[in-house]
Amino acid sequence: MRHSGAQRILETLCAKGYMRQMARRSGYMLTSKIMGLSAGYHSSPMTVETLRHHADELTREYLWPFSVAALDRDAMVVRYSSIPLSPLAHKSTTLHRRLYLFSRAHGIARSAASVSAPVSRRTIQRRGSSAMRAAGTARSLKRAAAAMPSGRSK
């Protein structure tokens, strides 16, 4: 990077209040406003970092988009999605979308895998037809994925 480009970046950061020039030739220092950039930011959970590679591999193999979601109180929140890799995706993104526990495949899978699975299944059954439709859709997708060829042609 040229000196003039770095100088313009520093001047812009000073104008926005993120840096302050100490003296004409002494240099620059960060202001407290810079700390606000990281306020509220927390890195992805380790499970998401671990599973993102598997979601990408599944998408490459089956072409369908896969996502990784984490439980957040009463819903599953999508933390990673392989939608950009999928030619079959019908949405541009689902990142940070809250998926209800009893009407979406992520929530149903979470409930089925929980320690109190029998209680969760009874709760799902009481929730009505939307949960059953979602479970049926998940089973249909599983059957469709099983019927697809094991790899796509290159």
PyMOL CGO cylinders between C-alpha atoms (Angstrom):
from pymol import cmd
from pymol.cgo import CYLINDER

trace = [
    CYLINDER, 0.00, 0.00, 0.00, 1.30, 3.42, -0.83, 0.3, 1, 1, 1, 1, 1, 1,
    CYLINDER, 1.30, 3.42, -0.83, 1.95, 6.02, 1.83, 0.3, 1, 1, 1, 1, 1, 1,
    CYLINDER, 1.95, 6.02, 1.83, -0.71, 8.35, 0.37, 0.3, 1, 1, 1, 1, 1, 1,
    CYLINDER, -0.71, 8.35, 0.37, -3.37, 5.60, 0.61, 0.3, 1, 1, 1, 1, 1, 1,
    CYLINDER, -3.37, 5.60, 0.61, -2.50, 4.81, 4.23, 0.3, 1, 1, 1, 1, 1, 1,
    CYLINDER, -2.50, 4.81, 4.23, -2.57, 8.54, 5.02, 0.3, 1, 1, 1, 1, 1, 1,
    CYLINDER, -2.57, 8.54, 5.02, -6.09, 8.90, 3.56, 0.3, 1, 1, 1, 1, 1, 1,
    CYLINDER, -6.09, 8.90, 3.56, -7.32, 5.92, 5.60, 0.3, 1, 1, 1, 1, 1, 1,
    CYLINDER, -7.32, 5.92, 5.60, -5.88, 7.42, 8.79, 0.3, 1, 1, 1, 1, 1, 1,
    CYLINDER, -5.88, 7.42, 8.79, -7.44, 10.81, 8.02, 0.3, 1, 1, 1, 1, 1, 1,
    CYLINDER, -7.44, 10.81, 8.02, -10.82, 9.18, 7.43, 0.3, 1, 1, 1, 1, 1, 1,
    CYLINDER, -10.82, 9.18, 7.43, -10.59, 7.27, 10.74, 0.3, 1, 1, 1, 1, 1, 1,
    CYLINDER, -10.59, 7.27, 10.74, -9.71, 10.55, 12.50, 0.3, 1, 1, 1, 1, 1, 1,
    CYLINDER, -9.71, 10.55, 12.50, -12.64, 12.34, 10.85, 0.3, 1, 1, 1, 1, 1, 1,
    CYLINDER, -12.64, 12.34, 10.85, -15.01, 9.57, 12.02, 0.3, 1, 1, 1, 1, 1, 1,
    CYLINDER, -15.01, 9.57, 12.02, -13.64, 9.72, 15.58, 0.3, 1, 1, 1, 1, 1, 1,
    CYLINDER, -13.64, 9.72, 15.58, -11.94, 6.31, 15.69, 0.3, 1, 1, 1, 1, 1, 1,
    CYLINDER, -11.94, 6.31, 15.69, -8.39, 7.69, 15.80, 0.3, 1, 1, 1, 1, 1, 1,
    CYLINDER, -8.39, 7.69, 15.80, -6.71, 10.88, 16.89, 0.3, 1, 1, 1, 1, 1, 1,
    CYLINDER, -6.71, 10.88, 16.89, -3.51, 12.42, 15.61, 0.3, 1, 1, 1, 1, 1, 1,
    CYLINDER, -3.51, 12.42, 15.61, -1.22, 12.96, 18.59, 0.3, 1, 1, 1, 1, 1, 1,
    CYLINDER, -1.22, 12.96, 18.59, 1.08, 15.55, 17.03, 0.3, 1, 1, 1, 1, 1, 1,
    CYLINDER, 1.08, 15.55, 17.03, 2.02, 16.46, 13.49, 0.3, 1, 1, 1, 1, 1, 1,
    CYLINDER, 2.02, 16.46, 13.49, 4.84, 13.88, 13.27, 0.3, 1, 1, 1, 1, 1, 1,
    CYLINDER, 4.84, 13.88, 13.27, 4.25, 11.80, 16.42, 0.3, 1, 1, 1, 1, 1, 1,
    CYLINDER, 4.25, 11.80, 16.42, 1.67, 9.44, 15.00, 0.3, 1, 1, 1, 1, 1, 1,
    CYLINDER, 1.67, 9.44, 15.00, -1.90, 8.41, 15.76, 0.3, 1, 1, 1, 1, 1, 1,
    CYLINDER, -1.90, 8.41, 15.76, -3.72, 6.77, 18.64, 0.3, 1, 1, 1, 1, 1, 1,
    CYLINDER, -3.72, 6.77, 18.64, -6.99, 4.88, 18.94, 0.3, 1, 1, 1, 1, 1, 1,
    CYLINDER, -6.99, 4.88, 18.94, -9.94, 6.52, 20.67, 0.3, 1, 1, 1, 1, 1, 1,
    CYLINDER, -9.94, 6.52, 20.67, -12.50, 4.86, 22.91, 0.3, 1, 1, 1, 1, 1, 1,
    CYLINDER, -12.50, 4.86, 22.91, -14.97, 4.87, 20.01, 0.3, 1, 1, 1, 1, 1, 1,
    CYLINDER, -14.97, 4.87, 20.01, -12.99, 2.04, 18.40, 0.3, 1, 1, 1, 1, 1, 1,
    CYLINDER, -12.99, 2.04, 18.40, -14.01, -0.27, 21.26, 0.3, 1, 1, 1, 1, 1, 1,
    CYLINDER, -14.01, -0.27, 21.26, -17.65, 0.18, 20.25, 0.3, 1, 1, 1, 1, 1, 1,
    CYLINDER, -17.65, 0.18, 20.25, -16.94, -1.70, 17.04, 0.3, 1, 1, 1, 1, 1, 1,
    CYLINDER, -16.94, -1.70, 17.04, -16.61, -4.95, 18.94, 0.3, 1, 1, 1, 1, 1, 1,
    CYLINDER, -16.61, -4.95, 18.94, -19.41, -4.37, 21.45, 0.3, 1, 1, 1, 1, 1, 1,
    CYLINDER, -19.41, -4.37, 21.45, -21.92, -7.16, 21.20, 0.3, 1, 1, 1, 1, 1, 1,
    CYLINDER, -21.92, -7.16, 21.20, -19.80, -9.23, 18.86, 0.3, 1, 1, 1, 1, 1, 1,
    CYLINDER, -19.80, -9.23, 18.86, -19.10, -12.79, 19.92, 0.3, 1, 1, 1, 1, 1, 1,
    CYLINDER, -19.10, -12.79, 19.92, -17.42, -15.28, 17.67, 0.3, 1, 1, 1, 1, 1, 1,
    CYLINDER, -17.42, -15.28, 17.67, -19.26, -18.32, 16.36, 0.3, 1, 1, 1, 1, 1, 1,
    CYLINDER, -19.26, -18.32, 16.36, -19.66, -21.22, 18.77, 0.3, 1, 1, 1, 1, 1, 1,
    CYLINDER, -19.66, -21.22, 18.77, -17.06, -23.94, 18.26, 0.3, 1, 1, 1, 1, 1, 1,
    CYLINDER, -17.06, -23.94, 18.26, -19.78, -26.35, 17.13, 0.3, 1, 1, 1, 1, 1, 1,
    CYLINDER, -19.78, -26.35, 17.13, -20.64, -24.07, 14.23, 0.3, 1, 1, 1, 1, 1, 1,
    CYLINDER, -20.64, -24.07, 14.23, -17.00, -23.76, 13.23, 0.3, 1, 1, 1, 1, 1, 1,
    CYLINDER, -17.00, -23.76, 13.23, -16.68, -27.55, 13.36, 0.3, 1, 1, 1, 1, 1, 1,
    CYLINDER, -16.68, -27.55, 13.36, -19.90, -28.33, 11.47, 0.3, 1, 1, 1, 1, 1, 1,
    CYLINDER, -19.90, -28.33, 11.47, -19.68, -25.73, 8.69, 0.3, 1, 1, 1, 1, 1, 1,
    CYLINDER, -19.68, -25.73, 8.69, -17.25, -27.93, 6.74, 0.3, 1, 1, 1, 1, 1, 1,
    CYLINDER, -17.25, -27.93, 6.74, -19.69, -30.86, 6.96, 0.3, 1, 1, 1, 1, 1, 1,
    CYLINDER, -19.69, -30.86, 6.96, -22.61, -28.69, 5.81, 0.3, 1, 1, 1, 1, 1, 1,
    CYLINDER, -22.61, -28.69, 5.81, -20.58, -27.57, 2.80, 0.3, 1, 1, 1, 1, 1, 1,
    CYLINDER, -20.58, -27.57, 2.80, -19.64, -31.17, 1.97, 0.3, 1, 1, 1, 1, 1, 1,
    CYLINDER, -19.64, -31.17, 1.97, -23.27, -32.29, 2.20, 0.3, 1, 1, 1, 1, 1, 1,
    CYLINDER, -23.27, -32.29, 2.20, -24.31, -29.46, -0.12, 0.3, 1, 1, 1, 1, 1, 1,
    CYLINDER, -24.31, -29.46, -0.12, -21.62, -30.39, -2.65, 0.3, 1, 1, 1, 1, 1, 1,
    CYLINDER, -21.62, -30.39, -2.65, -22.75, -34.02, -2.55, 0.3, 1, 1, 1, 1, 1, 1,
    CYLINDER, -22.75, -34.02, -2.55, -26.56, -33.61, -2.55, 0.3, 1, 1, 1, 1, 1, 1,
    CYLINDER, -26.56, -33.61, -2.55, -26.86, -30.07, -3.99, 0.3, 1, 1, 1, 1, 1, 1,
    CYLINDER, -26.86, -30.07, -3.99, -29.42, -29.09, -1.32, 0.3, 1, 1, 1, 1, 1, 1,
    CYLINDER, -29.42, -29.09, -1.32, -28.47, -26.29, 1.08, 0.3, 1, 1, 1, 1, 1, 1,
    CYLINDER, -28.47, -26.29, 1.08, -27.74, -27.32, 4.66, 0.3, 1, 1, 1, 1, 1, 1,
    CYLINDER, -27.74, -27.32, 4.66, -27.51, -25.12, 7.72, 0.3, 1, 1, 1, 1, 1, 1,
    CYLINDER, -27.51, -25.12, 7.72, -26.23, -25.26, 11.27, 0.3, 1, 1, 1, 1, 1, 1,
    CYLINDER, -26.23, -25.26, 11.27, -28.47, -23.86, 13.99, 0.3, 1, 1, 1, 1, 1, 1,
    CYLINDER, -28.47, -23.86, 13.99, -28.04, -23.36, 17.71, 0.3, 1, 1, 1, 1, 1, 1,
    CYLINDER, -28.04, -23.36, 17.71, -30.66, -23.32, 20.44, 0.3, 1, 1, 1, 1, 1, 1,
    CYLINDER, -30.66, -23.32, 20.44, -31.51, -19.82, 21.68, 0.3, 1, 1, 1, 1, 1, 1,
    CYLINDER, -31.51, -19.82, 21.68, -34.12, -19.96, 24.45, 0.3, 1, 1, 1, 1, 1, 1,
    CYLINDER, -34.12, -19.96, 24.45, -37.30, -20.89, 22.54, 0.3, 1, 1, 1, 1, 1, 1,
    CYLINDER, -37.30, -20.89, 22.54, -36.03, -21.19, 18.97, 0.3, 1, 1, 1, 1, 1, 1,
    CYLINDER, -36.03, -21.19, 18.97, -33.21, -22.47, 16.83, 0.3, 1, 1, 1, 1, 1, 1,
    CYLINDER, -33.21, -22.47, 16.83, -31.10, -19.70, 15.27, 0.3, 1, 1, 1, 1, 1, 1,
    CYLINDER, -31.10, -19.70, 15.27, -29.29, -20.37, 12.00, 0.3, 1, 1, 1, 1, 1, 1,
    CYLINDER, -29.29, -20.37, 12.00, -25.59, -19.72, 12.59, 0.3, 1, 1, 1, 1, 1, 1,
    CYLINDER, -25.59, -19.72, 12.59, -24.27, -21.02, 9.28, 0.3, 1, 1, 1, 1, 1, 1,
    CYLINDER, -24.27, -21.02, 9.28, -25.85, -21.86, 5.94, 0.3, 1, 1, 1, 1, 1, 1,
    CYLINDER, -25.85, -21.86, 5.94, -24.45, -23.39, 2.76, 0.3, 1, 1, 1, 1, 1, 1,
    CYLINDER, -24.45, -23.39, 2.76, -27.03, -21.60, 0.59, 0.3, 1, 1, 1, 1, 1, 1,
    CYLINDER, -27.03, -21.60, 0.59, -24.37, -19.81, -1.49, 0.3, 1, 1, 1, 1, 1, 1,
    CYLINDER, -24.37, -19.81, -1.49, -23.01, -23.21, -2.58, 0.3, 1, 1, 1, 1, 1, 1,
    CYLINDER, -23.01, -23.21, -2.58, -26.37, -24.68, -3.57, 0.3, 1, 1, 1, 1, 1, 1,
    CYLINDER, -26.37, -24.68, -3.57, -27.91, -24.35, -7.03, 0.3, 1, 1, 1, 1, 1, 1,
    CYLINDER, -27.91, -24.35, -7.03, -31.25, -25.48, -5.52, 0.3, 1, 1, 1, 1, 1, 1,
    CYLINDER, -31.25, -25.48, -5.52, -31.55, -22.74, -2.88, 0.3, 1, 1, 1, 1, 1, 1,
    CYLINDER, -31.55, -22.74, -2.88, -34.69, -20.64, -3.18, 0.3, 1, 1, 1, 1, 1, 1,
    CYLINDER, -34.69, -20.64, -3.18, -33.67, -17.99, -0.63, 0.3, 1, 1, 1, 1, 1, 1,
    CYLINDER, -33.67, -17.99, -0.63, -30.61, -15.78, -0.62, 0.3, 1, 1, 1, 1, 1, 1,
    CYLINDER, -30.61, -15.78, -0.62, -29.85, -16.39, 3.05, 0.3, 1, 1, 1, 1, 1, 1,
    CYLINDER, -29.85, -16.39, 3.05, -31.27, -17.75, 6.29, 0.3, 1, 1, 1, 1, 1, 1,
    CYLINDER, -31.27, -17.75, 6.29, -28.45, -16.54, 8.56, 0.3, 1, 1, 1, 1, 1, 1,
    CYLINDER, -28.45, -16.54, 8.56, -29.60, -15.33, 11.97, 0.3, 1, 1, 1, 1, 1, 1,
    CYLINDER, -29.60, -15.33, 11.97, -33.17, -16.44, 11.24, 0.3, 1, 1, 1, 1, 1, 1,
    CYLINDER, -33.17, -16.44, 11.24, -35.08, -17.78, 14.25, 0.3, 1, 1, 1, 1, 1, 1,
    CYLINDER, -35.08, -17.78, 14.25, -36.71, -21.13, 13.52, 0.3, 1, 1, 1, 1, 1, 1,
    CYLINDER, -36.71, -21.13, 13.52, -39.48, -22.18, 15.87, 0.3, 1, 1, 1, 1, 1, 1,
    CYLINDER, -39.48, -22.18, 15.87, -38.84, -25.40, 17.75, 0.3, 1, 1, 1, 1, 1, 1,
    CYLINDER, -38.84, -25.40, 17.75, -42.08, -27.20, 16.91, 0.3, 1, 1, 1, 1, 1, 1,
    CYLINDER, -42.08, -27.20, 16.91, -42.66, -26.26, 13.28, 0.3, 1, 1, 1, 1, 1, 1,
    CYLINDER, -42.66, -26.26, 13.28, -39.20, -26.46, 11.68, 0.3, 1, 1, 1, 1, 1, 1,
    CYLINDER, -39.20, -26.46, 11.68, -36.92, -29.41, 11.02, 0.3, 1, 1, 1, 1, 1, 1,
    CYLINDER, -36.92, -29.41, 11.02, -34.08, -27.94, 13.12, 0.3, 1, 1, 1, 1, 1, 1,
    CYLINDER, -34.08, -27.94, 13.12, -36.31, -27.67, 16.18, 0.3, 1, 1, 1, 1, 1, 1,
    CYLINDER, -36.31, -27.67, 16.18, -37.87, -31.08, 15.67, 0.3, 1, 1, 1, 1, 1, 1,
    CYLINDER, -37.87, -31.08, 15.67, -34.45, -32.68, 15.29, 0.3, 1, 1, 1, 1, 1, 1,
    CYLINDER, -34.45, -32.68, 15.29, -33.25, -30.87, 18.45, 0.3, 1, 1, 1, 1, 1, 1,
    CYLINDER, -33.25, -30.87, 18.45, -36.29, -32.03, 20.39, 0.3, 1, 1, 1, 1, 1, 1,
    CYLINDER, -36.29, -32.03, 20.39, -35.94, -35.61, 19.17, 0.3, 1, 1, 1, 1, 1, 1,
    CYLINDER, -35.94, -35.61, 19.17, -32.27, -35.71, 20.17, 0.3, 1, 1, 1, 1, 1, 1,
    CYLINDER, -32.27, -35.71, 20.17, -32.75, -34.17, 23.60, 0.3, 1, 1, 1, 1, 1, 1,
    CYLINDER, -32.75, -34.17, 23.60, -32.46, -36.17, 26.81, 0.3, 1, 1, 1, 1, 1, 1,
    CYLINDER, -32.46, -36.17, 26.81, -36.18, -35.82, 27.43, 0.3, 1, 1, 1, 1, 1, 1,
    CYLINDER, -36.18, -35.82, 27.43, -37.13, -37.02, 23.94, 0.3, 1, 1, 1, 1, 1, 1,
    CYLINDER, -37.13, -37.02, 23.94, -40.43, -38.74, 24.93, 0.3, 1, 1, 1, 1, 1, 1,
    CYLINDER, -40.43, -38.74, 24.93, -41.70, -35.52, 26.52, 0.3, 1, 1, 1, 1, 1, 1,
    CYLINDER, -41.70, -35.52, 26.52, -40.61, -33.53, 23.48, 0.3, 1, 1, 1, 1, 1, 1,
    CYLINDER, -40.61, -33.53, 23.48, -42.38, -35.90, 21.11, 0.3, 1, 1, 1, 1, 1, 1,
    CYLINDER, -42.38, -35.90, 21.11, -45.61, -35.60, 23.09, 0.3, 1, 1, 1, 1, 1, 1,
    CYLINDER, -45.61, -35.60, 23.09, -45.27, -31.83, 22.99, 0.3, 1, 1, 1, 1, 1, 1,
    CYLINDER, -45.27, -31.83, 22.99, -44.70, -31.92, 19.24, 0.3, 1, 1, 1, 1, 1, 1,
    CYLINDER, -44.70, -31.92, 19.24, -47.77, -34.12, 18.76, 0.3, 1, 1, 1, 1, 1, 1,
    CYLINDER, -47.77, -34.12, 18.76, -49.89, -31.68, 20.80, 0.3, 1, 1, 1, 1, 1, 1,
    CYLINDER, -49.89, -31.68, 20.80, -48.67, -28.74, 18.70, 0.3, 1, 1, 1, 1, 1, 1,
    CYLINDER, -48.67, -28.74, 18.70, -50.84, -29.82, 15.81, 0.3, 1, 1, 1, 1, 1, 1,
    CYLINDER, -50.84, -29.82, 15.81, -50.58, -30.35, 12.12, 0.3, 1, 1, 1, 1, 1, 1,
    CYLINDER, -50.58, -30.35, 12.12, -47.88, -27.77, 11.28, 0.3, 1, 1, 1, 1, 1, 1,
    CYLINDER, -47.88, -27.77, 11.28, -45.28, -29.71, 13.25, 0.3, 1, 1, 1, 1, 1, 1,
    CYLINDER, -45.28, -29.71, 13.25, -46.38, -32.97, 11.67, 0.3, 1, 1, 1, 1, 1, 1,
    CYLINDER, -46.38, -32.97, 11.67, -46.21, -31.41, 8.19, 0.3, 1, 1, 1, 1, 1, 1,
    CYLINDER, -46.21, -31.41, 8.19, -42.68, -30.19, 8.96, 0.3, 1, 1, 1, 1, 1, 1,
    CYLINDER, -42.68, -30.19, 8.96, -41.68, -33.64, 10.17, 0.3, 1, 1, 1, 1, 1, 1,
    CYLINDER, -41.68, -33.64, 10.17, -43.22, -35.16, 7.03, 0.3, 1, 1, 1, 1, 1, 1,
    CYLINDER, -43.22, -35.16, 7.03, -41.28, -32.69, 4.89, 0.3, 1, 1, 1, 1, 1, 1,
    CYLINDER, -41.28, -32.69, 4.89, -38.06, -33.66, 6.67, 0.3, 1, 1, 1, 1, 1, 1,
    CYLINDER, -38.06, -33.66, 6.67, -38.78, -37.35, 6.02, 0.3, 1, 1, 1, 1, 1, 1,
    CYLINDER, -38.78, -37.35, 6.02, -39.59, -36.60, 2.37, 0.3, 1, 1, 1, 1, 1, 1,
    CYLINDER, -39.59, -36.60, 2.37, -36.33, -34.69, 1.95, 0.3, 1, 1, 1, 1, 1, 1,
    CYLINDER, -36.33, -34.69, 1.95, -34.43, -37.55, 3.55, 0.3, 1, 1, 1, 1, 1, 1,
    CYLINDER, -34.43, -37.55, 3.55, -36.02, -40.02, 1.13, 0.3, 1, 1, 1, 1, 1, 1,
    CYLINDER, -36.02, -40.02, 1.13, -35.30, -37.72, -1.83, 0.3, 1, 1, 1, 1, 1, 1,
    CYLINDER, -35.30, -37.72, -1.83, -31.68, -37.31, -0.74, 0.3, 1, 1, 1, 1, 1, 1,
    CYLINDER, -31.68, -37.31, -0.74, -31.31, -41.10, -0.42, 0.3, 1, 1, 1, 1, 1, 1,
    CYLINDER, -31.31, -41.10, -0.42, -32.70, -41.56, -3.95, 0.3, 1, 1, 1, 1, 1, 1,
    CYLINDER, -32.70, -41.56, -3.95, -30.25, -39.04, -5.46, 0.3, 1, 1, 1, 1, 1, 1,
    CYLINDER, -30.25, -39.04, -5.46, -26.98, -40.23, -6.99, 0.3, 1, 1, 1, 1, 1, 1,
    CYLINDER, -26.98, -40.23, -6.99, -24.10, -40.31, -4.50, 0.3, 1, 1, 1, 1, 1, 1,
    CYLINDER, -24.10, -40.31, -4.50, -22.15, -37.54, -6.26, 0.3, 1, 1, 1, 1, 1, 1,
    CYLINDER, -22.15, -37.54, -6.26, -22.78, -35.01, -8.95, 0.3, 1, 1, 1, 1, 1, 1,
    CYLINDER, -22.78, -35.01, -8.95, -21.10, -35.12, -12.32, 0.3, 1, 1, 1, 1, 1, 1,
    CYLINDER, -21.10, -35.12, -12.32, -18.29, -32.68, -12.91, 0.3, 1, 1, 1, 1, 1, 1,
]
cmd.load_cgo(trace, "trace")
